[in-house]
Amino acid sequence: MKKLLVILVLAAVAGALVYRFVLVTPEARLCSRMVELCGEQGTSSCERDYGELRKAMGPEAMERAADCVEDSATCTEAVACMATGFLRDFTEQVGKGIERSLEQK
């Protein structure tokens, strides 16, 4: 009986981890945490808006932003974390574009 209980607990933990890190999109995690921290209502377009941002900035930037926001303790920290992450990727892309244009003769 104890073995069955241990197996059920391990299966539940594994299921929760798969759901949390595989099945839930970064956009959903971001919106959920922002609502939790900032108390924003009317976030029906939140995931769609972040989806558009993901197309522009790339999936890595969205994943980093979601991870950073999840670790934030306050709304201000979460917003600053997100903005800084996206700004970093934006400036990297601008820098690459400038570098490429300067290499052309």
Helices and strands as residue ranges (DSSP letters): H 2-18, I 19-23, H 26-38, H 46-57, H 59-70, H 75-103
